[in-house]
Amino acid sequence: MSIAGFEECFTEAKGCRVRYFVGGPADGEPVVLVHGLGGCAANWVDVAPLLAETRRVLVPELPGHGLSTPLPAVPNLAVFGDRIGLVAERENALPAAFIGHSLGAAVALRLALRRPDEVNSLVLAAAAGISSTSRRARYGLRILGIIGPRRLVAPWADSVAGSPFLRYAVFGHWGAADPLILSPEAVDGFLEGTRLTSDSVSAARAVVADDVRPELGDLRCPTLVLWGARDNQLPLVDAFEFARRLDAPLRVIADCGHLLIGERPDLCAEAIENFLG
């Protein structure tokens, strides 16, 4: 699945073949969008074109996700951040603003802590890193790894967008507060990540093990915390904790769940633009 107005590219980054998309004016301020666990670049299908109206936008796929090849070992989230940083470096897009969703927010946060000169601002959208490190999350992610979410969704993939019942079955409760508000492109974009992901288990283990809270005080770039008011996967209390520890502004989008970038891409893009502007 492509992103309207974006070019598909590939590059080698420390033994990983990374797919990414680039769009927007070449002289625009650079923005890097990082998707979540089991996702791909198409998760940003509705947000990326809005930001690309004035900014140069890179949308990479994490190793083991989309058409990016998996890594032989994933000891921590920093290995993902390093690859994403290399993609932006080769596009001459550093320093950049990094906007991460869920796992992608934790990856972007790790990159900002490790290479502060390359991240000039940060948006944490429904960020992993707090509830995701709990024992409950560890068991839940382990079960998902055993079941394999692709097997659950695959038989319905071609029919989900056109069926309210299947939208609720696939995205209800855990993902979207109202699955019917997702555009057909957003539905396909989230499902494409599910279909293409080759190694979400390693990423899940890494995010469960990576408690970033002790290091949040070391973050130096301006940060926005962006959250859905009805997120049942990573609760709103996590947003308040991130905002408190980072002394960062918090924008809560009403009637949105964990997939806020697909539920209200217009409000997400507006919040990002207001913050970066």
Secondary structure, 3 states (H helix, E strand, C coil): CCCCCCEEEEEEECCEEEEEEEECCCCCCEEEEECCCCCCHHHHCCCHHHHCCCCEEEEECCCCCCCCCCCCCCCCCHHHHHHHHHHHHHCCCCCEEEEEECHHHHHHHHHHHHCHHHEEEEEEECCCCCHHHCHHHHHHHHHHHHHCHHHHHHHHCCCCCCCHHHHHHHHECCCECCHHHCCHHHHHHHHHHHHHCCCCHHHHHHHHHCCCHHHHHHCCCCEEEEEECCCCCCCHHHHHHHHHHHCCCEEEECCCCCCHHHHCHHHHHHHHHHHHC
